[in-house]
Amino acid sequence: MTEETEKPHIFVRGEGGAVFKLDLPLHETIEDRLSKGHLLRVANADGDPYVPEEDSPEVAGLPEERPALNASKATWVGWAVKNGMAPDDAEALTKTDLIEKFGTDN
C-alpha cells in the first residue's frame, strides 16, 4: 500500500459565495478570474481571509501595487477591483480609462 500525497491546492471563494478547493496549477481561465477579482483566494474551506505566507503557493491575485503603464488590461482590471470597483464594471472600461481613473497616485 502506497501513501498518497495530497496535491498542492488553494481555496477560492466563487462569485456566488461558495468556497472551492482547487488543485494547483490552476487553469489559465481560473487565474484570469482571480487576477481580475471575480474570484477571491481564501485561507481555508471556511472562507477565512487569506494572508500570504512565504511558503504558500504562488498564484494569480489582485495586484499589490499600481501596475506599470504597459501592464496588461487584466492587470489594470485587478488594480481597479483592488481599489473598490466591481469586476464587471472594471472590465467594461478600456485600459486607457482604467489608467486615467486608477493610474495616478492620489
C-alpha positions as CSV (number, residue, x, y, z in Angstrom):
1,M,0.0,0.0,0.0
2,T,1.5,3.3,-1.0
3,E,0.9,6.5,0.8
4,E,-0.8,9.1,-1.4
5,T,0.4,12.6,-1.0
6,E,-2.0,15.5,-1.3
7,K,-1.7,17.7,-4.3
8,P,-0.9,21.3,-3.7
9,H,-4.1,23.4,-3.6
10,I,-5.7,26.7,-2.7
11,F,-9.2,27.7,-1.6
12,V,-11.2,30.2,-3.7
13,R,-14.5,32.0,-3.0
14,G,-16.6,32.0,-6.1
15,E,-18.9,34.7,-7.4
16,G,-21.9,33.1,-5.6
17,G,-20.1,32.9,-2.3
18,A,-19.3,29.2,-2.2
19,V,-15.7,28.2,-1.4
20,F,-13.9,25.7,-3.6
21,K,-10.7,23.7,-3.2
22,L,-8.7,23.9,-6.4
23,D,-5.6,21.8,-7.2
24,L,-2.5,23.6,-8.5
25,P,-1.5,24.6,-11.1
26,L,-4.7,26.5,-11.8
27,H,-6.2,26.5,-15.3
28,E,-5.5,29.8,-17.1
29,T,-9.1,30.9,-17.0
30,I,-9.3,30.5,-13.3
31,E,-6.0,32.5,-12.9
32,D,-7.5,35.2,-15.1
33,R,-10.7,35.4,-13.0
34,L,-8.5,35.6,-9.8
35,S,-6.4,38.4,-11.3
36,K,-9.5,40.4,-12.2
37,G,-11.2,40.0,-8.9
38,H,-14.1,37.8,-10.0
39,L,-12.8,35.1,-7.6
40,L,-11.1,35.6,-4.2
41,R,-8.5,33.5,-2.7
42,V,-9.3,32.5,0.9
43,A,-7.3,30.7,3.6
44,N,-9.4,27.5,4.0
45,A,-12.7,25.8,3.4
46,D,-14.4,28.0,6.0
47,G,-13.6,31.1,3.8
48,D,-11.3,32.8,6.3
49,P,-9.3,35.7,4.8
50,Y,-6.2,34.7,3.0
51,V,-2.9,36.1,4.3
52,P,0.1,35.4,2.0
53,E,2.9,33.5,3.6
54,E,6.5,32.9,2.4
55,D,5.9,29.1,1.8
56,S,2.4,29.4,0.3
57,P,2.0,28.6,-3.4
58,E,2.3,31.5,-5.8
59,V,-0.9,32.0,-7.8
60,A,-2.5,34.9,-9.5
61,G,-4.3,37.5,-7.5
62,L,-5.0,41.2,-7.3
63,P,-2.0,43.4,-7.7
64,E,-0.5,44.7,-4.5
65,E,0.8,48.0,-6.1
66,R,-0.1,50.2,-9.1
67,P,0.8,48.4,-12.3
68,A,3.2,49.7,-14.9
69,L,1.5,51.7,-17.7
70,N,2.4,48.9,-20.1
71,A,0.9,46.2,-18.0
72,S,-2.0,44.1,-19.5
73,K,-5.6,45.3,-19.3
74,A,-6.3,42.3,-17.0
75,T,-3.8,43.6,-14.5
76,W,-5.4,47.1,-14.6
77,V,-8.8,45.5,-14.1
78,G,-7.4,43.8,-11.0
79,W,-6.0,47.1,-9.8
80,A,-9.3,48.8,-10.2
81,V,-11.0,46.0,-8.3
82,K,-8.4,46.3,-5.5
83,N,-9.4,49.9,-5.3
84,G,-13.1,49.3,-4.9
85,M,-14.5,48.9,-8.4
86,A,-16.8,45.9,-9.2
87,P,-15.1,43.4,-11.5
88,D,-17.7,43.6,-14.3
89,D,-17.6,47.5,-14.2
90,A,-13.8,47.5,-14.4
91,E,-13.8,45.0,-17.4
92,A,-16.3,47.2,-19.2
93,L,-13.8,50.1,-19.3
94,T,-10.9,50.4,-21.7
95,K,-7.3,50.1,-20.5
96,T,-6.9,53.8,-21.1
97,D,-10.0,54.6,-18.9
98,L,-8.6,52.4,-16.1
99,I,-5.2,54.1,-16.3
100,E,-6.9,57.6,-16.2
101,K,-9.0,56.6,-13.2
102,F,-6.5,54.5,-11.2
103,G,-3.1,55.2,-12.7
104,T,-2.2,58.3,-10.7
105,D,-1.1,58.4,-7.1
106,N,-3.9,60.2,-5.3
